[in-house]
Amino acid sequence: MFNDKKVAVVIPCYNEETQISRVIKTMPEFVDKIIIVDDLSDDNTVVVVENLAKINSRIELIKH
């Protein structure tokens, strides 16, 4: 929570297997929800995000 407000970040991605982990891990602690919107990546982006979501409850994956 930031100044008594909830903060959500939406991250659109496509074939970001090598970068998405770093993006998520550098998200500030005041961000309450990290919404990843995958646009039918054909690499392992979804797998990477799903694995991170298992250990970080702030992460939500939407497959578009």
N, C-alpha and C positions, 0 to 999 in steps of 0.2 A: 504494500500500500504506500502511496506517495501523497503526502499532505492530506490524509484521510480520503483519498480517492483511489479507486482501482484502475490499474493501467493494463491494457492488453496491446500486444503487438501482433500484427498480421504479416507473415513473411511468405510471399508467393515464391515458388521455386519450380524449376524444371532442370533435370539432370545436374543436380548440385551435390552429388554424392561426396565429392572431395571437399566441399566448402561448408555444407549445412551444419555439420557438427561444430565447427569453429564459430559460426554465426550464433548458434544457440548457446554455446558455452560462454560467450562474451556478453550475453544479455544481462543488463544490470539487475540486481536483486529486487529493486522496487517494481519490476515488471511482474504482475500477478499471473498473467496468462500469455503464453506464446502459441499463437495459432499458425501452423504451417499449412499452406495450401499447395499441394503438389498437383501440377498440371500434366498428369500422365507421363511422368519420367520413365525412360526406358533403361535407366541405370539402377543402382541400388539406393537411391535417395530415400525411398519409402522405408526400406529395411533399416537404414541408419536412423531415421526419425523415430520409427517404432521402437527400436532398441533404446534410444535416449528417453522416450516417453515412459518406458518401464521404470526408469530410475529418477525421473523428474516429473512430478505431477503437474507442473505448470504447462507442459507441452500437450497440445491437441493437434492431431493430424487430420486434415480434410483432403481426401483424394478427389480431385476435380476431373 
